[in-house]
Amino acid sequence: GIQGIVDAYRQMLPQIRLCRPTSFSPIINHMERFAAHSLQQGTAAQYFILLIITDGEITDLDQTRQAIVNASKLPIFIIIVGVGEANFKTVEFLDGDSSVLKSVTGQPAARDIVQFMPFRQFKN
């Protein structure tokens, strides 16, 4: 439940170390494997939420777009929080609020599974 998410966040926060390069696709692909396995079990009992805290622009945008499009068919939701004063244009691009995210080959996401939030807008 929600309390479990909050507890996991609080437990992991002190252990977070931001580093470069900023590659999202490996962790999205990793979570995708868990979600796909869950679907193969024939139950809809699991939904996966990935929280990404980033301080910079994405270095693997094309691969991340493909990973998100692939994951959009699975029980996954991705929350991206941008911390610091970086320009988060590429991260904002992944948030399908204004248009449907497409892979480099033009394949559209089945649904919007990304929510981006710049921390600086909410810190006060």
N, C-alpha and C positions, 0 to 999 in steps of 0.2 A: 504494500500500500504506500500511500504518500509518506507516512512516517518512516517507513523503511528507506525510501529515497533520501529523505532529509538526514536520517541517521548515517547512511552510507556516505553522503556528501560531507557531513561533519567529521566523520572518521578519516576520510581520505584527504581532506583539504590540507592538513599540516604536512602531508607527504608529497604534495605536488611540487614539481620543479619544472619550470618552463624552459624550453631549450629549442634550438634550431636544428634542422629545418622544420618547418611547420607542415607536416604531411598528415592529412586526415584519412586518406584512403586505406592505409593498413588496418586501422582500428575499426573503421566502418565495415570493411570486408571480414574482419574477425567476428564482429557482432553478427554480421549477416549469416555466417556459418551456424552460429548458435540458434538464430531465429529459424533458419531453414530446417535444422535438425528438429526443432520444437514442432514445426508444422508436420514433419514426417511422422511424428508420434501420434498424429490424429486427434490431438486435443488442442483447443484454443485457450489453454489455461495460462499461457505465458505471453507477456508483452514486454519488449525490451526498450529501455530508455537509456540513451547514451548522452552523457553530459561531457562536452568538450569545453575546456577553458583554454583560451588562446590569447597570446599577446602579439600576434603578427599575422601577416598575410599568408595565404596558403601557397605552398611551393609545388603542390601536385594537383592543381585545379582540374585538369582534364580527367585524371584518374578518380578524383573525389566526385566529380559530376557523375561519372559512370557508376561508381559505388553507390551513390545516393539513388540513382535511377533504378539500379538493381534492387536495392533495399526497399524501395517504395512499394514493392509487392508483398513485403513481409511485415510481421507485427513489430515494427521498429519505429521509434521517434527519436530525433536527434535535437538536443538543445545545445547551442553554441553560445558561450559567453565570451565576449571580447573584453579583455582587461588592458588598461594602459591607453596611451594616446595614439596608437597606430592607426593607419588608414585601413579600415576593414571592408573596403569595396568588394573584394572577391568573396569574402565571407557572407556579406549581405546578398550577393548574387545567388548564393545557394538557398536562401530563404525564399520559398516559392509563393510568398504573399502577393507579389505584384504580377508574376507571370509563371507559367509552368516551366519548371526546370527541365532542361533537355541535356542528354549526353552529347558528346562531340559529334556523334554520328546522327544526331537529330531525334533519337528515341526519347519520348517524353516520360516523365515520372508518372507513375500510376496515381500518386497522391502526394500532397505536400507533407513531407516528414521532417522538415528542418525549421527550427525557430531560432533566429539570431537575436541576441540581446547585447548591446554595448553597455557594459557595466557603468561607464561614466555617466550615462543618462539616468541611472537609478541610484547611484551611490549616496546621494543626499536624502 
